[in-house]
């Protein structure tokens, strides 16, 4: 079977044979499949939907007179495009999960039926929980609209208020769905790692497979977090440096770290156990060799010394090689990418605070 890359080019994928579905696919999966069947790169359609919402919001402001005709407010792209962004992100991450599955296949030890079930769970959301997650987001948005004051840029006309409320509810619903998608992927990857029997520390590339989608998930959240912060600061009258807001963003960072670590911790534990097994075996052979050495010395038999020396040297080489084996299931540079992504909004926020302080100096 082929799977399209982000550029729309097909690439050969490894996936199990068809099987009875463990659950019905969600509306997110049906939407993604529909867009993939359209001509051209899939992401173009999501960008077009973002642009349509953005231009609609601006057009309403043009015609109700609250904004200069043809003037564009760039920050509205964050509010109007967030829902489509998260829909596209789920499609992108599902494609990354398919490629990770193909890379992970050599480590997998499951029957064809089990493999098919796992692959389906990895690439499809269950229909009813997905609807429930979106419904919860919608309910939260409805409560916010009904019981809180709207942002400063909403109430320019009844039409603007209605459109912005719709867009806000859509964003909240899709964001809640994205959170559920993230949780679903974490639990599915942990499940896949439990059926990996071929833990080969000397060929660890298959074991690194799902680190890529985990990092992409974190970066996907980060890419929207910083511009969303700018929008909140500009239009929602919140002080971004107050303790409650800082606590919220610190908590968000912890969630993102957990998003990266949680699906991979199970594989780390299994790789660690495999390294312990190899080191124990090497230690056992070293003990046998040392015992052989002692027997030769006690018997004053020097004829075995060259063989014993070569065995000791080989075991030392093995010990040093085992000590260098890595048991974290990601490439050495992966953690650097993750930390850079997490620190970027912190650095941006710090620079903004410094510039504000300098601007307010007498």
Secondary structure, DSSP 8 states (H G I E B T S, - for coil): -EEE-TTS-EEE---------SS-B-HHHHHHHHHHHSSS-HHHHHHHHHHHHHHHHHHHHHHTTSS-TT---TTHHHHHHHHHHHHHHHHHHHHHHHHHHHHHGGGB---HHHHHHHHHHHH--BHHHHHHHHHHHHHHHHHHHHHS---TTTTT-HHHHHHHHHHHHHHHHHHHHHHHHHHHHHHHHHHHHHTB----TTSGGGGGHHHHHHHHHHHHHHHHHHHHHHHHHHHS---TTSHHHHHHHHHHHHHHHHHHHHHHHHHHHHHHHHHHHHHHHHHHHHHHHHHHHHHHHHTT-GGGHHHHHHHHHHHHHHHHHHHT---SSS-TTHHHHHHHHHHHHHHHHHHHHHHHHHHT--
